């Protein structure tokens, strides 16, 4: 038996979710965020699928991710959001760096001079995230200094919301107003069109004013909403499955797994899944989650181990070794979502998808 889980990825669900983005944004250009292996869904395959469906750009976190996409045969524009070190890579692989400092811009300019070439960039403005981007009272002047550097062509401006998924949108509005003021001043000085983008998934779904020249969805492409109450027409693309390695019939009073945190209260059938925290199934699910077996809930019992997890099969008839277990997805009339698991672990669906998806073997299908 091969360890870990299989992640079944529906490309038709990905296409559906992109169509939903286009519909609610008036068919604006989409910069598809495929960082972190496309949130665990497999960056090369997902990127090609999204490009076939009409996205204008891809966005990754670091140049190493962009190199992998180039090596897979993708020649579309790739925005690199955070990498300050990969100066040569930007030129070698025809990437579009996001510049967050004068120093990075200067290094890009110097590399362009050495190569007798030019490079297109997007400039990031920190409007209130407090993470990366030009900030302070001299942002417009700093952008103009970058624009004057030899070999540099600014083609876009971007920022990032910190609270677009909250019920109180006042801070997001403040951020948008700051961004609009800066981009207006920059446009007046440069006298050329720029691609301005700030809308993440949350803003795509609920903040029409922020759609601007392009939108930058991530989570919603994979079928999940940042809002517990609002999912629209999104379809989760990932189903995660594992197998039962062993089934043990034990009497009442039998401890299960490390630390004896679970002791059977009756004669029980305990299944052992070939899946553990090394495979992305969080240890916080110990005695605190369930999986689906034959369309029924099977509670996780005892502590999740590195390679194995135990589940209670006592009330589920007919289960045998090697039977399928659904970790995320549907089985018969029941379903478990990444949001369900995130709630139990005190985290967010992003972490569940990337943890399970990135460590699973992937299979791609065309149906939902």
C-alpha positions as CSV (number, residue, x, y, z in Angstrom):
1,X,0.0,0.0,0.0
2,X,1.3,3.5,-0.9
3,X,1.2,5.8,2.1
4,X,-1.0,8.8,2.4
5,X,-4.0,10.1,0.5
6,X,-5.1,10.6,-3.0
7,X,-6.4,14.0,-4.0
8,X,-9.0,13.8,-6.8
9,X,-9.1,17.2,-8.5
10,X,-12.1,18.2,-10.7
11,X,-11.0,20.4,-13.6
12,X,-14.6,21.0,-14.5
13,X,-15.1,22.5,-11.0
14,X,-12.1,24.7,-11.5
15,X,-13.6,25.9,-14.8
16,X,-17.0,26.5,-13.1
17,X,-15.4,28.6,-10.4
18,X,-13.5,30.7,-12.9
19,X,-16.7,31.3,-14.9
20,X,-18.3,32.5,-11.6
21,X,-15.5,35.0,-11.1
22,X,-15.9,36.3,-14.6
23,X,-19.6,36.6,-14.2
24,X,-19.5,38.7,-11.1
25,X,-16.6,40.9,-12.2
26,X,-18.0,41.8,-15.6
27,X,-15.5,39.6,-17.4
28,X,-12.5,41.6,-16.1
29,X,-9.0,40.2,-16.7
30,X,-8.2,37.5,-14.1
31,X,-4.9,37.1,-12.4
32,X,-5.2,33.6,-11.1
33,X,-3.3,32.9,-7.9
34,X,-1.7,29.5,-8.2
35,X,1.0,29.8,-5.5
36,X,1.6,26.9,-3.0
37,X,1.0,24.3,-5.7
38,X,-2.3,26.0,-6.6
39,X,-3.4,25.7,-3.0
40,X,-2.5,22.0,-3.0
41,X,-4.3,21.3,-6.3
42,X,-1.3,21.0,-8.5
43,X,0.0,24.2,-10.1
44,X,1.0,23.0,-13.6
45,X,-2.2,21.2,-14.4
46,X,-4.4,23.8,-12.8
47,X,-2.6,26.7,-14.4
48,X,-3.0,25.1,-17.9
49,X,-6.6,24.5,-17.2
50,X,-7.2,28.1,-16.1
51,X,-5.3,29.5,-19.1
52,X,-7.4,27.4,-21.4
53,X,-10.5,29.0,-19.7
54,X,-9.2,32.5,-20.4
55,X,-7.2,33.9,-17.4
56,X,-4.8,36.6,-18.4
57,X,-2.0,36.1,-15.9
58,X,-0.9,33.6,-13.3
59,X,0.4,34.7,-9.9
60,X,2.9,32.8,-7.7
61,X,4.7,33.6,-4.5
62,X,8.3,32.9,-5.5
63,X,10.3,32.6,-8.6
64,X,11.0,28.9,-8.0
65,X,7.2,28.3,-8.5
66,X,7.3,30.3,-11.7
67,X,10.3,28.3,-13.0
68,X,8.3,25.1,-12.5
69,X,5.5,26.5,-14.6
70,X,7.8,27.5,-17.3
71,X,9.4,24.1,-17.3
72,X,5.9,22.6,-17.7
73,X,5.5,24.5,-21.0
74,X,3.5,27.5,-19.8
75,X,4.5,30.7,-21.6
76,X,1.7,33.0,-20.2
77,X,2.5,36.1,-18.1
78,X,3.5,35.0,-14.5
79,X,3.4,37.6,-11.7
80,X,5.8,36.8,-8.9
81,X,4.4,38.3,-5.7
82,X,7.2,38.2,-3.1
83,X,10.6,37.2,-4.3
84,X,13.3,39.8,-3.9
85,X,16.3,37.5,-4.5
86,X,15.6,36.0,-7.9
87,X,16.8,38.9,-10.0
88,X,18.3,36.9,-12.8
89,X,15.3,34.5,-12.9
90,X,13.0,37.4,-13.8
91,X,15.0,38.0,-17.0
92,X,15.9,34.4,-17.8
93,X,12.3,33.1,-17.5
94,X,10.5,36.3,-18.7
95,X,8.6,36.8,-15.4
96,X,6.7,39.8,-14.0
97,X,8.1,40.8,-10.6
98,X,6.1,42.6,-8.0
99,X,8.4,45.3,-6.6
100,X,8.0,46.4,-3.0
101,X,11.1,48.4,-2.4
102,X,13.4,50.9,-4.1
103,X,16.3,48.5,-3.5
104,X,14.7,45.7,-5.5
105,X,13.9,48.1,-8.3
106,X,17.5,49.3,-8.4
107,X,18.8,45.8,-8.6
108,X,16.4,45.0,-11.4
109,X,17.5,48.2,-13.2
110,X,21.2,47.2,-12.9
111,X,20.5,43.7,-14.2
112,X,18.6,45.2,-17.1
113,X,21.6,47.5,-17.9
114,X,24.0,44.5,-17.9
115,X,21.7,42.6,-20.3
116,X,20.9,45.7,-22.4
117,X,17.2,44.9,-21.9
118,X,14.1,46.1,-20.2
119,X,11.8,44.5,-17.7
120,X,8.2,45.1,-17.0
121,X,7.2,45.2,-13.3
122,X,4.2,45.8,-11.0
123,X,4.7,47.9,-8.0
124,X,3.1,47.0,-4.7
125,X,1.7,49.6,-2.4
126,X,1.1,48.9,1.3
127,X,-2.3,50.4,2.0
128,X,-2.7,48.9,5.4
129,X,-1.7,45.2,5.3
130,X,1.5,46.0,7.1
131,X,3.5,43.4,5.3
132,X,5.2,44.3,2.0
133,X,4.9,47.3,-0.3
134,X,5.9,50.9,-0.6
135,X,4.5,52.9,2.3
136,X,4.7,56.2,4.1
137,X,4.2,59.7,2.8
138,X,6.5,59.5,-0.3
139,X,4.9,56.5,-2.1
140,X,4.1,58.5,-5.3
141,X,7.5,60.0,-5.4
142,X,9.1,56.6,-4.9
143,X,7.1,55.1,-7.7
144,X,8.2,57.9,-10.0
145,X,11.8,57.3,-9.0
146,X,11.4,53.6,-10.0
147,X,9.8,54.7,-13.3
148,X,12.8,56.8,-14.0
149,X,15.3,53.9,-13.5
150,X,16.9,52.6,-16.7
151,X,15.5,49.4,-18.0
152,X,12.3,49.5,-15.8
153,X,8.8,49.7,-17.2
154,X,6.0,49.9,-14.7
155,X,2.9,48.2,-16.2
156,X,0.9,47.7,-13.0
157,X,0.1,48.7,-9.5
158,X,-1.2,46.4,-6.8
159,X,-2.1,46.2,-3.1
160,X,-3.6,43.7,-0.8
161,X,-6.6,43.8,1.6
162,X,-6.2,42.7,5.2
163,X,-9.9,42.7,6.1
164,X,-12.0,42.3,2.9
165,X,-13.6,39.2,4.4
166,X,-15.0,40.9,7.5
167,X,-18.6,42.1,8.0
168,X,-17.3,45.6,8.7
169,X,-15.9,46.7,5.4
170,X,-14.8,50.2,6.6
171,X,-11.1,49.4,6.8
172,X,-11.1,47.7,3.3
173,X,-12.8,50.9,2.0
174,X,-10.0,53.0,3.6
175,X,-7.4,50.8,1.9
176,X,-9.1,51.1,-1.5
177,X,-9.4,54.9,-1.1
178,X,-5.6,55.1,-0.3
179,X,-4.8,52.9,-3.3
180,X,-7.0,54.9,-5.7
181,X,-5.5,58.1,-4.6
182,X,-2.0,56.8,-5.2
183,X,-2.8,55.2,-8.5
184,X,-4.5,58.3,-9.7
185,X,-1.5,60.5,-8.9
186,X,0.8,58.0,-10.6
187,X,-1.3,57.8,-13.7
188,X,-1.3,61.5,-13.9
189,X,2.5,61.6,-13.8
190,X,3.2,58.7,-16.0
191,X,0.4,59.5,-18.5
192,X,0.0,55.9,-19.5
193,X,-2.4,53.1,-18.6
194,X,-1.5,50.7,-15.8
195,X,-3.1,47.5,-14.7
196,X,-4.3,48.2,-11.2
197,X,-5.4,45.2,-9.0
198,X,-6.3,44.8,-5.4
199,X,-9.3,42.4,-5.2
200,X,-8.7,39.0,-3.6
201,X,-11.4,36.4,-3.4
202,X,-13.3,38.2,-0.7
203,X,-13.3,41.5,-2.5
204,X,-14.2,39.7,-5.8
205,X,-17.3,38.4,-4.1
206,X,-18.5,41.4,-2.1
207,X,-16.6,44.6,-3.0
208,X,-17.4,45.6,-6.5
209,X,-15.7,48.9,-6.2
210,X,-12.4,47.1,-5.8
211,X,-12.6,45.1,-9.0
212,X,-10.6,47.9,-10.9
213,X,-8.7,46.8,-14.0
214,X,-8.2,43.2,-13.0
215,X,-9.0,40.8,-10.1
216,X,-6.7,38.4,-8.3
217,X,-8.7,35.5,-6.9
218,X,-7.2,32.5,-5.2
219,X,-9.3,30.5,-2.8
220,X,-12.6,30.8,-4.8
221,X,-11.0,29.3,-7.9
222,X,-10.7,26.1,-5.8
223,X,-14.3,26.2,-4.8
224,X,-14.2,27.8,-1.4
225,X,-15.5,31.1,-0.1
226,X,-13.8,33.4,2.5
227,X,-17.3,33.9,3.9
228,X,-19.1,31.2,5.9
229,X,-22.5,32.5,4.8
230,X,-21.7,33.1,1.1
231,X,-20.5,30.6,-1.5
232,X,-22.5,31.5,-4.5
233,X,-22.0,29.0,-7.3
234,X,-18.6,27.7,-6.2
235,X,-17.9,24.0,-6.4
236,X,-15.0,22.5,-4.3
237,X,-12.6,21.0,-6.7
238,X,-10.7,18.7,-4.3
239,X,-11.7,15.3,-2.9
240,X,-9.2,13.6,-0.6
241,X,-9.4,9.9,-0.1
242,X,-7.4,7.3,1.9
243,X,-7.6,3.6,2.5
244,X,-8.2,1.4,5.6
245,X,-5.0,-0.5,6.3
246,X,-6.3,-2.7,9.1
247,X,-9.4,-3.3,11.2
248,X,-9.2,-4.4,14.9
249,X,-12.0,-5.9,17.0
250,X,-11.3,-4.8,20.6
251,X,-13.2,-5.1,23.9
252,X,-14.4,-2.2,26.0
253,X,-11.6,-0.5,28.0
254,X,-9.1,-0.7,25.2
255,X,-6.8,2.4,24.8
256,X,-6.2,3.6,21.3
257,X,-3.1,5.5,20.1
258,X,-0.5,7.5,22.0
259,X,-1.3,8.8,25.5
260,X,-4.5,6.7,25.9
261,X,-6.5,9.8,25.2
262,X,-9.3,7.5,23.9
263,X,-10.4,4.4,25.6
264,X,-13.3,2.3,24.1
265,X,-16.5,2.3,26.1
266,X,-17.8,-0.8,24.4
267,X,-16.7,-3.6,22.2
268,X,-15.5,-1.8,19.1
269,X,-14.2,-2.1,15.6
270,X,-11.3,0.2,15.1
271,X,-10.1,1.0,11.6
272,X,-6.5,2.1,10.9
273,X,-6.2,4.6,8.1
274,X,-3.0,4.9,6.1
275,X,-2.8,8.6,6.7
276,X,-1.3,10.7,9.4
277,X,0.0,14.2,10.2
278,X,3.0,13.7,8.0
279,X,0.5,13.5,5.2
280,X,-1.2,16.7,6.1
281,X,-3.9,15.3,8.4
282,X,-3.5,17.7,11.3
283,X,-2.8,16.3,14.8
284,X,-5.5,18.6,16.1
285,X,-8.0,16.2,14.5
286,X,-7.2,13.7,17.3
287,X,-10.6,12.8,18.9
288,X,-11.9,15.8,17.1
289,X,-13.0,15.0,13.5
290,X,-14.7,12.4,11.4
291,X,-14.3,10.8,8.0
292,X,-16.7,9.2,5.7
293,X,-16.9,5.4,5.3
294,X,-19.7,3.8,3.2
295,X,-21.5,7.2,3.3
296,X,-21.5,7.4,7.1
297,X,-19.5,9.4,9.7
298,X,-16.6,7.5,11.3
299,X,-15.1,9.4,14.2
300,X,-11.4,9.9,14.6
301,X,-10.4,8.2,17.8
302,X,-7.1,8.6,19.7
303,X,-4.3,10.8,18.7
304,X,-3.4,11.2,15.0
305,X,0.0,9.5,14.4
306,X,2.7,10.5,12.0
307,X,1.6,7.8,9.4
308,X,-1.6,6.4,10.7
309,X,-5.0,7.5,12.1
310,X,-7.6,5.4,13.9
311,X,-11.3,5.6,13.3
312,X,-14.3,4.0,15.0
313,X,-16.2,1.7,12.6
314,X,-18.4,0.0,15.2
315,X,-21.7,1.4,13.9
316,X,-20.9,1.0,10.2
317,X,-21.7,-2.4,8.7
318,X,-19.7,-4.2,6.1
319,X,-16.4,-2.3,6.3
320,X,-13.4,-4.3,5.1
321,X,-9.7,-3.6,4.9
322,X,-8.7,-1.5,1.9
323,X,-12.1,0.2,1.8
324,X,-12.2,3.8,0.7
325,X,-12.3,6.6,3.3
326,X,-13.2,10.2,2.3
327,X,-11.4,12.9,4.2
328,X,-12.7,15.8,2.2
329,X,-15.5,15.4,-0.3
330,X,-18.8,13.6,-0.8
331,X,-19.7,10.0,-0.3
332,X,-23.3,9.0,-0.9
333,X,-25.5,11.7,0.7
334,X,-22.8,12.9,3.2
335,X,-20.0,15.4,2.7
336,X,-17.1,16.9,4.5
337,X,-15.5,20.2,3.4
338,X,-12.2,21.9,4.1
339,X,-14.2,24.4,6.1
340,X,-15.6,21.6,8.3
341,X,-12.1,20.4,9.1
342,X,-10.8,24.0,9.5
343,X,-13.4,24.7,12.1
344,X,-12.3,21.7,14.2
345,X,-8.7,22.6,14.0
346,X,-9.2,26.3,14.7
347,X,-7.7,27.3,11.3
348,X,-8.9,28.3,7.8
349,X,-9.7,26.3,4.7
350,X,-6.5,27.5,3.0
351,X,-4.4,25.6,5.4
352,X,-6.4,22.4,5.1
353,X,-6.3,22.4,1.3
354,X,-2.6,23.2,1.1
355,X,-1.7,20.7,3.8
356,X,-3.6,17.7,2.4
357,X,-3.4,18.7,-1.2
358,X,0.4,19.3,-1.4
359,X,1.2,15.9,0.3
360,X,-1.3,13.8,-1.7
361,X,-1.0,12.0,-5.0
362,X,-3.2,13.8,-7.5
363,X,-5.6,12.5,-10.0
364,X,-7.4,14.8,-12.3
365,X,-11.0,14.3,-13.5
366,X,-13.4,16.3,-15.7
367,X,-16.6,15.8,-13.7
368,X,-17.6,17.4,-10.4
